[in-house]
Amino acid sequence: MTRHTTKSVAITGASSGIGEATARRLAADGHRVLLGARRTDRLERLVEEITEEGGTASFQRLDVTDAADTRAFVDAAVRAYGRIDALVNNAGLMPLSPLAALRTEEWDRMIDVNVRGVLHGIAAALPAMRAQGGGHVVNIASVGAYEVSPTAAVYCATKFAVRAISEGLRQESAGDIRVTLVSPGVTESELAESVSDPEAREAMKTYRAVALPASAIADAIAYALAQPPEVDVNEIVVRPTASAQ
């Protein structure tokens, strides 16, 4: 980091992929991180590894679809570190399928995690951030927030929603809360493992042939957080160089 100021950062979906990479990067930068996810065994191991490397980290089980659970997560960050300087809303699902497959339960789950989960995070963090005089909300979207592709209609709809929510929060919070939308292209993660539709799963093999390491997205998040208070990095789109999508 060019400008080093220790911050307290809460990260959702921190047990793997972008969330895990972000936890490692921010802790290495000297920030104090609280990690949330449902798989606490992974969180426990990650916290141990970060601590062994000299970082400061703790964890709490988190289901972002539960508003009370998300409030408790933010409260835990404030208890542990005295404040919450940034929230990284990273938890997400991507069970792609054609609309005609009528996988309505998967649609509902994506809406619950990808949209309601982000709103729950914002609702939990805003009061604490405003009480302490400021903060930073980082929402993880996707290139699917800018374009729609077959089998991804509902997933893209959720990411369009995250983009709209982020822009609305930015406009409402000028001078108070900084807001950053980070939209990754194809990135190494477990997202594709949630694809149960055979057609979509096969298409994913080709689509994900060229992928960014999760650390590339963590670097983008670290960059946004490192800017001085008067600089608000609003949108970052990160794609593999060799990808046209």
TORKOL-4160 file (C-alpha; in steps of 0.2 Angstrom, whole numbers, padded with zeros to 4 digits, m for minus):
245
<pt num="1" X="0000" Y="0000" Z="0000"/>
<pt num="2" X="0006" Y="0017" Z="m0004"/>
<pt num="3" X="m0003" Y="0025" Z="0010"/>
<pt num="4" X="m0003" Y="0014" Z="0026"/>
<pt num="5" X="m0017" Y="0017" Z="0038"/>
<pt num="6" X="m0023" Y="0002" Z="0048"/>
<pt num="7" X="m0041" Y="m0001" Z="0046"/>
<pt num="8" X="m0054" Y="m0013" Z="0053"/>
<pt num="9" X="m0062" Y="m0023" Z="0038"/>
<pt num="10" X="m0076" Y="m0035" Z="0039"/>
<pt num="11" X="m0077" Y="m0047" Z="0024"/>
<pt num="12" X="m0091" Y="m0059" Z="0019"/>
<pt num="13" X="m0089" Y="m0075" Z="0010"/>
<pt num="14" X="m0071" Y="m0076" Z="0017"/>
<pt num="15" X="m0069" Y="m0095" Z="0017"/>
<pt num="16" X="m0063" Y="m0096" Z="m0001"/>
<pt num="17" X="m0059" Y="m0087" Z="m0018"/>
<pt num="18" X="m0060" Y="m0069" Z="m0018"/>
<pt num="19" X="m0065" Y="m0067" Z="0000"/>
<pt num="20" X="m0050" Y="m0078" Z="0006"/>
<pt num="21" X="m0038" Y="m0069" Z="m0005"/>
<pt num="22" X="m0044" Y="m0052" Z="0001"/>
<pt num="23" X="m0042" Y="m0057" Z="0019"/>
<pt num="24" X="m0024" Y="m0062" Z="0016"/>
<pt num="25" X="m0020" Y="m0047" Z="0006"/>
<pt num="26" X="m0028" Y="m0034" Z="0018"/>
<pt num="27" X="m0020" Y="m0043" Z="0033"/>
<pt num="28" X="m0003" Y="m0043" Z="0025"/>
<pt num="29" X="m0006" Y="m0024" Z="0022"/>
<pt num="30" X="m0008" Y="m0022" Z="0041"/>
<pt num="31" X="m0027" Y="m0021" Z="0042"/>
<pt num="32" X="m0037" Y="m0030" Z="0055"/>
<pt num="33" X="m0049" Y="m0042" Z="0047"/>
<pt num="34" X="m0065" Y="m0050" Z="0053"/>
<pt num="35" X="m0070" Y="m0065" Z="0042"/>
<pt num="36" X="m0087" Y="m0071" Z="0039"/>
<pt num="37" X="m0094" Y="m0087" Z="0031"/>
<pt num="38" X="m0104" Y="m0102" Z="0035"/>
<pt num="39" X="m0089" Y="m0114" Z="0034"/>
<pt num="40" X="m0081" Y="m0110" Z="0050"/>
<pt num="41" X="m0068" Y="m0124" Z="0049"/>
<pt num="42" X="m0060" Y="m0115" Z="0034"/>
<pt num="43" X="m0062" Y="m0098" Z="0043"/>
<pt num="44" X="m0053" Y="m0105" Z="0058"/>
<pt num="45" X="m0038" Y="m0112" Z="0047"/>
<pt num="46" X="m0037" Y="m0095" Z="0038"/>
<pt num="47" X="m0036" Y="m0085" Z="0054"/>
<pt num="48" X="m0023" Y="m0096" Z="0061"/>
<pt num="49" X="m0013" Y="m0094" Z="0045"/>
<pt num="50" X="m0015" Y="m0075" Z="0045"/>
<pt num="51" X="m0010" Y="m0074" Z="0063"/>
<pt num="52" X="0005" Y="m0085" Z="0061"/>
<pt num="53" X="0011" Y="m0073" Z="0047"/>
<pt num="54" X="0010" Y="m0059" Z="0059"/>
<pt num="55" X="m0008" Y="m0052" Z="0054"/>
<pt num="56" X="m0023" Y="m0048" Z="0064"/>
<pt num="57" X="m0038" Y="m0058" Z="0061"/>
<pt num="58" X="m0054" Y="m0066" Z="0069"/>
<pt num="59" X="m0069" Y="m0074" Z="0062"/>
<pt num="60" X="m0088" Y="m0077" Z="0065"/>
<pt num="61" X="m0100" Y="m0088" Z="0057"/>
<pt num="62" X="m0111" Y="m0078" Z="0045"/>
<pt num="63" X="m0126" Y="m0082" Z="0034"/>
<pt num="64" X="m0129" Y="m0066" Z="0024"/>
<pt num="65" X="m0147" Y="m0070" Z="0020"/>
<pt num="66" X="m0150" Y="m0068" Z="0039"/>
<pt num="67" X="m0152" Y="m0049" Z="0043"/>
<pt num="68" X="m0149" Y="m0052" Z="0062"/>
<pt num="69" X="m0134" Y="m0063" Z="0058"/>
<pt num="70" X="m0127" Y="m0050" Z="0048"/>
<pt num="71" X="m0130" Y="m0036" Z="0061"/>
<pt num="72" X="m0121" Y="m0048" Z="0074"/>
<pt num="73" X="m0106" Y="m0050" Z="0062"/>
<pt num="74" X="m0104" Y="m0031" Z="0060"/>
<pt num="75" X="m0106" Y="m0029" Z="0079"/>
<pt num="76" X="m0092" Y="m0042" Z="0082"/>
<pt num="77" X="m0081" Y="m0031" Z="0071"/>
<pt num="78" X="m0084" Y="m0016" Z="0082"/>
<pt num="79" X="m0082" Y="m0026" Z="0098"/>
<pt num="80" X="m0066" Y="m0034" Z="0092"/>
<pt num="81" X="m0057" Y="m0019" Z="0084"/>
<pt num="82" X="m0067" Y="m0004" Z="0091"/>
<pt num="83" X="m0074" Y="0002" Z="0074"/>
<pt num="84" X="m0078" Y="m0005" Z="0056"/>
<pt num="85" X="m0069" Y="0005" Z="0043"/>
<pt num="86" X="m0074" Y="m0005" Z="0028"/>
<pt num="87" X="m0086" Y="m0019" Z="0024"/>
<pt num="88" X="m0082" Y="m0030" Z="0009"/>
<pt num="89" X="m0099" Y="m0038" Z="0003"/>
<pt num="90" X="m0091" Y="m0053" Z="m0006"/>
<pt num="91" X="m0103" Y="m0067" Z="m0003"/>
<pt num="92" X="m0111" Y="m0073" Z="m0019"/>
<pt num="93" X="m0118" Y="m0088" Z="m0029"/>
<pt num="94" X="m0119" Y="m0092" Z="m0047"/>
<pt num="95" X="m0130" Y="m0107" Z="m0051"/>
<pt num="96" X="m0132" Y="m0103" Z="m0070"/>
<pt num="97" X="m0146" Y="m0111" Z="m0080"/>
<pt num="98" X="m0158" Y="m0107" Z="m0094"/>
<pt num="99" X="m0174" Y="m0098" Z="m0089"/>
<pt num="100" X="m0183" Y="m0112" Z="m0097"/>
<pt num="101" X="m0176" Y="m0125" Z="m0085"/>
<pt num="102" X="m0187" Y="m0117" Z="m0071"/>
<pt num="103" X="m0174" Y="m0119" Z="m0057"/>
<pt num="104" X="m0184" Y="m0107" Z="m0047"/>
<pt num="105" X="m0176" Y="m0112" Z="m0030"/>
<pt num="106" X="m0159" Y="m0108" Z="m0037"/>
<pt num="107" X="m0166" Y="m0091" Z="m0043"/>
<pt num="108" X="m0172" Y="m0087" Z="m0025"/>
<pt num="109" X="m0156" Y="m0092" Z="m0018"/>
<pt num="110" X="m0146" Y="m0081" Z="m0029"/>
<pt num="111" X="m0158" Y="m0066" Z="m0025"/>
<pt num="112" X="m0156" Y="m0070" Z="m0006"/>
<pt num="113" X="m0137" Y="m0071" Z="m0006"/>
<pt num="114" X="m0132" Y="m0059" Z="m0020"/>
<pt num="115" X="m0145" Y="m0045" Z="m0017"/>
<pt num="116" X="m0152" Y="m0047" Z="0000"/>
<pt num="117" X="m0135" Y="m0052" Z="0007"/>
<pt num="118" X="m0128" Y="m0035" Z="0001"/>
<pt num="119" X="m0142" Y="m0025" Z="0007"/>
<pt num="120" X="m0141" Y="m0034" Z="0024"/>
<pt num="121" X="m0123" Y="m0029" Z="0025"/>
<pt num="122" X="m0126" Y="m0011" Z="0021"/>
<pt num="123" X="m0140" Y="m0010" Z="0033"/>
<pt num="124" X="m0129" Y="m0017" Z="0047"/>
<pt num="125" X="m0114" Y="m0007" Z="0043"/>
<pt num="126" X="m0121" Y="0010" Z="0039"/>
<pt num="127" X="m0127" Y="0015" Z="0057"/>
<pt num="128" X="m0110" Y="0010" Z="0064"/>
<pt num="129" X="m0100" Y="0019" Z="0051"/>
<pt num="130" X="m0110" Y="0035" Z="0052"/>
<pt num="131" X="m0109" Y="0035" Z="0071"/>
<pt num="132" X="m0090" Y="0034" Z="0070"/>
<pt num="133" X="m0089" Y="0048" Z="0056"/>
<pt num="134" X="m0087" Y="0038" Z="0040"/>
<pt num="135" X="m0083" Y="0021" Z="0032"/>
<pt num="136" X="m0081" Y="0012" Z="0016"/>
<pt num="137" X="m0093" Y="m0001" Z="0008"/>
<pt num="138" X="m0085" Y="m0012" Z="m0006"/>
<pt num="139" X="m0098" Y="m0022" Z="m0015"/>
<pt num="140" X="m0092" Y="m0036" Z="m0027"/>
<pt num="141" X="m0102" Y="m0038" Z="m0043"/>
<pt num="142" X="m0096" Y="m0045" Z="m0059"/>
<pt num="143" X="m0094" Y="m0041" Z="m0077"/>
<pt num="144" X="m0112" Y="m0048" Z="m0077"/>
<pt num="145" X="m0117" Y="m0032" Z="m0070"/>
<pt num="146" X="m0114" Y="m0024" Z="m0087"/>
<pt num="147" X="m0119" Y="m0037" Z="m0099"/>
<pt num="148" X="m0131" Y="m0052" Z="m0100"/>
<pt num="149" X="m0127" Y="m0069" Z="m0107"/>
<pt num="150" X="m0137" Y="m0085" Z="m0110"/>
<pt num="151" X="m0140" Y="m0096" Z="m0094"/>
<pt num="152" X="m0135" Y="m0081" Z="m0084"/>
<pt num="153" X="m0151" Y="m0070" Z="m0084"/>
<pt num="154" X="m0155" Y="m0071" Z="m0066"/>
<pt num="155" X="m0137" Y="m0070" Z="m0060"/>
<pt num="156" X="m0134" Y="m0055" Z="m0071"/>
<pt num="157" X="m0150" Y="m0047" Z="m0064"/>
<pt num="158" X="m0143" Y="m0049" Z="m0046"/>
<pt num="159" X="m0127" Y="m0041" Z="m0051"/>
<pt num="160" X="m0136" Y="m0027" Z="m0060"/>
<pt num="161" X="m0145" Y="m0024" Z="m0044"/>
<pt num="162" X="m0129" Y="m0024" Z="m0034"/>
<pt num="163" X="m0122" Y="m0011" Z="m0046"/>
<pt num="164" X="m0138" Y="0000" Z="m0044"/>
<pt num="165" X="m0138" Y="m0002" Z="m0025"/>
<pt num="166" X="m0120" Y="0004" Z="m0025"/>
<pt num="167" X="m0123" Y="0019" Z="m0036"/>
<pt num="168" X="m0138" Y="0024" Z="m0025"/>
<pt num="169" X="m0128" Y="0022" Z="m0009"/>
<pt num="170" X="m0114" Y="0033" Z="m0017"/>
<pt num="171" X="m0126" Y="0047" Z="m0021"/>
<pt num="172" X="m0134" Y="0046" Z="m0004"/>
<pt num="173" X="m0118" Y="0046" Z="0005"/>
<pt num="174" X="m0107" Y="0059" Z="m0003"/>
<pt num="175" X="m0094" Y="0065" Z="0009"/>
<pt num="176" X="m0099" Y="0052" Z="0022"/>
<pt num="177" X="m0097" Y="0034" Z="0016"/>
<pt num="178" X="m0086" Y="0029" Z="0002"/>
<pt num="179" X="m0093" Y="0016" Z="m0010"/>
<pt num="180" X="m0083" Y="0005" Z="m0022"/>
<pt num="181" X="m0090" Y="m0008" Z="m0034"/>
<pt num="182" X="m0078" Y="m0021" Z="m0040"/>
<pt num="183" X="m0083" Y="m0031" Z="m0055"/>
<pt num="184" X="m0072" Y="m0046" Z="m0059"/>
<pt num="185" X="m0071" Y="m0055" Z="m0075"/>
<pt num="186" X="m0068" Y="m0074" Z="m0075"/>
<pt num="187" X="m0059" Y="m0077" Z="m0058"/>
<pt num="188" X="m0053" Y="m0093" Z="m0050"/>
<pt num="189" X="m0066" Y="m0097" Z="m0037"/>
<pt num="190" X="m0079" Y="m0110" Z="m0032"/>
<pt num="191" X="m0093" Y="m0100" Z="m0040"/>
<pt num="192" X="m0094" Y="m0112" Z="m0055"/>
<pt num="193" X="m0096" Y="m0127" Z="m0043"/>
<pt num="194" X="m0114" Y="m0121" Z="m0039"/>
<pt num="195" X="m0119" Y="m0124" Z="m0057"/>
<pt num="196" X="m0131" Y="m0139" Z="m0057"/>
<pt num="197" X="m0138" Y="m0137" Z="m0074"/>
<pt num="198" X="m0129" Y="m0149" Z="m0086"/>
<pt num="199" X="m0129" Y="m0137" Z="m0101"/>
<pt num="200" X="m0123" Y="m0122" Z="m0091"/>
<pt num="201" X="m0110" Y="m0132" Z="m0082"/>
<pt num="202" X="m0103" Y="m0138" Z="m0099"/>
<pt num="203" X="m0103" Y="m0120" Z="m0106"/>
<pt num="204" X="m0093" Y="m0114" Z="m0090"/>
<pt num="205" X="m0079" Y="m0126" Z="m0095"/>
<pt num="206" X="m0075" Y="m0115" Z="m0110"/>
<pt num="207" X="m0080" Y="m0099" Z="m0103"/>
<pt num="208" X="m0068" Y="m0101" Z="m0088"/>
<pt num="209" X="m0053" Y="m0108" Z="m0098"/>
<pt num="210" X="m0044" Y="m0091" Z="m0095"/>
<pt num="211" X="m0046" Y="m0085" Z="m0077"/>
<pt num="212" X="m0039" Y="m0072" Z="m0066"/>
<pt num="213" X="m0031" Y="m0077" Z="m0049"/>
<pt num="214" X="m0042" Y="m0072" Z="m0034"/>
<pt num="215" X="m0027" Y="m0061" Z="m0029"/>
<pt num="216" X="m0030" Y="m0049" Z="m0043"/>
<pt num="217" X="m0047" Y="m0045" Z="m0036"/>
<pt num="218" X="m0040" Y="m0043" Z="m0019"/>
<pt num="219" X="m0027" Y="m0031" Z="m0026"/>
<pt num="220" X="m0041" Y="m0020" Z="m0033"/>
<pt num="221" X="m0050" Y="m0020" Z="m0017"/>
<pt num="222" X="m0034" Y="m0015" Z="m0008"/>
<pt num="223" X="m0031" Y="m0001" Z="m0020"/>
<pt num="224" X="m0048" Y="0006" Z="m0017"/>
<pt num="225" X="m0046" Y="0005" Z="0002"/>
<pt num="226" X="m0028" Y="0013" Z="0001"/>
<pt num="227" X="m0034" Y="0030" Z="m0006"/>
<pt num="228" X="m0035" Y="0045" Z="0005"/>
<pt num="229" X="m0052" Y="0050" Z="0012"/>
<pt num="230" X="m0055" Y="0063" Z="m0001"/>
<pt num="231" X="m0053" Y="0050" Z="m0015"/>
<pt num="232" X="m0068" Y="0038" Z="m0019"/>
<pt num="233" X="m0064" Y="0025" Z="m0031"/>
<pt num="234" X="m0082" Y="0020" Z="m0037"/>
<pt num="235" X="m0080" Y="0006" Z="m0050"/>
<pt num="236" X="m0066" Y="m0006" Z="m0055"/>
<pt num="237" X="m0069" Y="m0019" Z="m0068"/>
<pt num="238" X="m0055" Y="m0032" Z="m0069"/>
<pt num="239" X="m0054" Y="m0044" Z="m0083"/>
<pt num="240" X="m0041" Y="m0057" Z="m0089"/>
<pt num="241" X="m0030" Y="m0049" Z="m0103"/>
<pt num="242" X="m0034" Y="m0064" Z="m0115"/>
<pt num="243" X="m0053" Y="m0063" Z="m0112"/>
<pt num="244" X="m0065" Y="m0054" Z="m0124"/>
<pt num="245" X="m0079" Y="m0055" Z="m0111"/>
